[in-house]
Amino acid sequence: MEVFYQIRGFDKNVTVQDIIILAVKPNERIDELIAGLTDWRGKTLAGIRRIILVADPKVTEEWKWMGTPTWSHSGIVCLANAFKNKAKLTFPEGANLADPSKLFNDGLTGKKWRSIDYSSGDMVKEQELTDLVRSAVAFNLTKKSEKRK
């Protein structure tokens, strides 16, 4: 028999497992995810994460949607997922970002989202990704300041 608890601020009853999950810090969950990916996907995500954290030291790591590493600064900058045959880095505002290096290779026809799909053997272009992350942060900051007006 499962026991449910009511926690102020939550609109549903939660289990003990839910409470344990909420107690683990997002960066620790991302560490666990990467450590559990013992192939090229783990190395790729670790490299992407390092680049994001260096590109913007004010970025916040979050764990959203039951298992998605997410990086935010005045809004979501990007999120990452590991799939069977690819690692995906998605920018929710990608359609609004300049991509002179043509890193985006998925979602190119969408009105908002753009993604970079990495396959085994693909190199992460560090400077180009750094520039894209900084561009996403700048877009978020501009969007935030326009809302204040």
C-alpha positions as CSV (number, residue, x, y, z in Angstrom):
1,M,0.0,0.0,0.0
2,E,1.4,3.4,-1.1
3,V,1.1,6.3,1.3
4,F,0.4,9.8,0.0
5,Y,1.2,13.1,1.5
6,Q,-0.1,16.6,0.9
7,I,2.6,19.2,0.6
8,R,1.8,22.9,0.6
9,G,2.5,24.3,-2.9
10,F,1.7,21.1,-4.7
11,D,-1.6,20.5,-6.3
12,K,-1.5,16.7,-6.0
13,N,-0.7,14.2,-3.3
14,V,2.9,13.0,-3.4
15,T,4.6,9.7,-2.4
16,V,7.7,9.2,-0.4
17,Q,9.6,8.5,-3.7
18,D,8.4,11.9,-5.0
19,I,9.8,13.6,-1.9
20,I,13.2,11.8,-2.3
21,I,13.3,12.9,-5.9
22,L,12.6,16.5,-5.0
23,A,15.4,16.5,-2.4
24,V,18.2,15.6,-4.8
25,K,19.8,18.7,-6.3
26,P,19.6,19.1,-10.1
27,N,23.3,19.1,-10.6
28,E,23.6,15.8,-8.7
29,R,20.8,14.3,-10.9
30,I,22.7,15.5,-14.0
31,D,25.9,13.9,-12.7
32,E,24.0,10.6,-12.2
33,L,22.5,10.8,-15.7
34,I,25.9,11.4,-17.3
35,A,27.6,8.7,-15.2
36,G,24.9,6.2,-16.2
37,L,25.6,6.8,-19.9
38,T,28.8,4.8,-20.2
39,D,29.2,5.3,-24.0
40,W,29.8,8.2,-26.3
41,R,26.5,9.9,-25.2
42,G,27.7,10.4,-21.7
43,K,31.0,11.9,-22.9
44,T,29.1,14.1,-25.3
45,L,26.7,15.4,-22.7
46,A,29.5,16.0,-20.2
47,G,31.3,18.1,-22.8
48,I,28.2,20.0,-23.7
49,R,27.5,20.7,-20.0
50,R,31.0,21.9,-19.4
51,I,30.8,24.3,-22.3
52,I,27.4,25.7,-21.1
53,L,28.6,26.3,-17.6
54,V,31.8,28.0,-18.8
55,A,29.9,30.1,-21.4
56,D,27.6,31.6,-18.8
57,P,28.7,31.2,-15.1
58,K,25.3,32.6,-14.0
59,V,23.4,29.8,-15.7
60,T,21.3,27.6,-13.4
61,E,21.1,23.8,-13.8
62,E,17.6,22.4,-13.4
63,W,16.0,19.0,-13.7
64,K,12.7,19.3,-15.5
65,W,10.0,17.0,-17.0
66,M,10.9,13.9,-15.0
67,G,14.5,13.6,-16.3
68,T,15.6,16.4,-18.6
69,P,18.8,18.4,-17.8
70,T,17.9,22.1,-18.4
71,W,20.0,25.2,-18.2
72,S,18.4,28.6,-17.5
73,H,19.3,32.2,-17.2
74,S,16.2,34.5,-17.3
75,G,14.4,31.7,-19.0
76,I,15.4,28.4,-20.4
77,V,18.6,28.6,-22.4
78,C,18.7,24.9,-23.6
79,L,18.0,21.4,-22.5
80,A,19.6,18.0,-23.3
81,N,18.4,14.5,-23.8
82,A,20.1,11.2,-24.6
83,F,18.4,8.9,-27.0
84,K,19.4,5.4,-28.2
85,N,21.5,6.7,-31.2
86,K,21.9,10.5,-30.5
87,A,22.4,13.2,-27.9
88,K,20.1,16.2,-28.5
89,L,20.6,19.7,-27.3
90,T,17.5,21.9,-27.8
91,F,17.1,25.6,-27.7
92,P,13.5,26.7,-27.0
93,E,14.2,30.1,-28.6
94,G,16.5,28.7,-31.3
95,A,14.5,30.2,-34.2
96,N,15.3,33.7,-32.7
97,L,19.0,33.0,-32.5
98,A,21.7,33.7,-35.2
99,D,23.4,30.4,-36.1
100,P,26.3,31.5,-38.5
101,S,28.1,28.2,-37.8
102,K,25.0,26.2,-38.8
103,L,25.0,24.1,-35.6
104,F,21.3,23.6,-35.7
105,N,20.5,20.5,-37.6
106,D,17.0,19.6,-36.4
107,G,13.7,21.5,-36.1
108,L,14.7,24.0,-38.7
109,T,11.2,24.6,-39.9
110,G,9.7,25.2,-36.5
111,K,8.6,28.7,-35.4
112,K,10.6,28.5,-32.0
113,W,12.6,25.4,-31.2
114,R,15.9,24.4,-32.8
115,S,18.1,21.4,-31.9
116,I,21.5,20.0,-32.4
117,D,21.6,16.3,-32.8
118,Y,24.9,14.6,-32.1
119,S,25.7,11.1,-33.3
120,S,28.5,8.8,-32.3
121,G,31.8,10.3,-33.6
122,D,30.4,13.9,-33.9
123,M,32.6,16.6,-32.5
124,V,31.1,19.3,-30.3
125,K,32.3,22.6,-31.7
126,E,33.3,24.4,-28.5
127,Q,33.6,28.0,-29.6
128,E,30.5,27.8,-31.8
129,L,28.4,26.3,-29.0
130,T,29.7,28.8,-26.6
131,D,28.6,31.6,-28.9
132,L,25.2,30.0,-29.3
133,V,24.7,29.7,-25.6
134,R,25.7,33.3,-25.0
135,S,23.3,34.4,-27.8
136,A,20.4,32.4,-26.1
137,V,21.2,34.1,-22.7
138,A,21.3,37.5,-24.4
139,F,18.0,36.8,-26.1
140,N,16.4,35.8,-22.7
141,L,17.8,38.9,-21.0
142,T,16.4,41.2,-23.8
143,K,13.1,39.4,-23.7
144,K,12.9,39.9,-19.9
145,S,13.8,43.6,-20.1
146,E,11.1,44.2,-22.8
147,K,8.5,42.7,-20.5
148,R,9.3,45.2,-17.8
149,K,8.6,48.2,-20.2
